[in-house]
Amino acid sequence: MQKVAIPTKGTNVDDHFGHCEKFTIYTLSEDRKIIAEENFGSPESCGCKSDLAIDLAKAGVTVLLAGGMGQGAVNKVKAENIEVFIGYAGDAKQALTKWINGDKGNWSICPPHSEECAH
């Protein structure tokens, strides 16, 4: 089995990892079929400055599909042995299906933000 996390807003991939509404975690069978779906709360503050990566790893997540992420967040997630794929949009299940079918995203790292959360 494999667990894949996607930062989401509603049922869509959120375009900003660190400020998403929640994470949708899909559990995949050995033949890569969805066998479970759960929601994982996002931290109140900026995700890149939290223990989010550690918490996702503790939940068994091994892959993260995101819309956009800064390099700092990518580094934190990868440090927890979670593979990162960036550049997804639209419906989260459709993004997961694209990844399962070989779409590895576009690796466009978000530039640093001037807000309270610098990446």
Secondary structure, DSSP 8 states (H G I E B T S, - for coil): -EEEEEEEETTEE-S-GGG-SEEEEEEE-TTS-EEEEEEEE--SS-GGGSSHHHHHHHTTEEEEEES--BHHHHHHHHHTT-EEEE---SBHHHHHHHHHTT-------B---SSS---
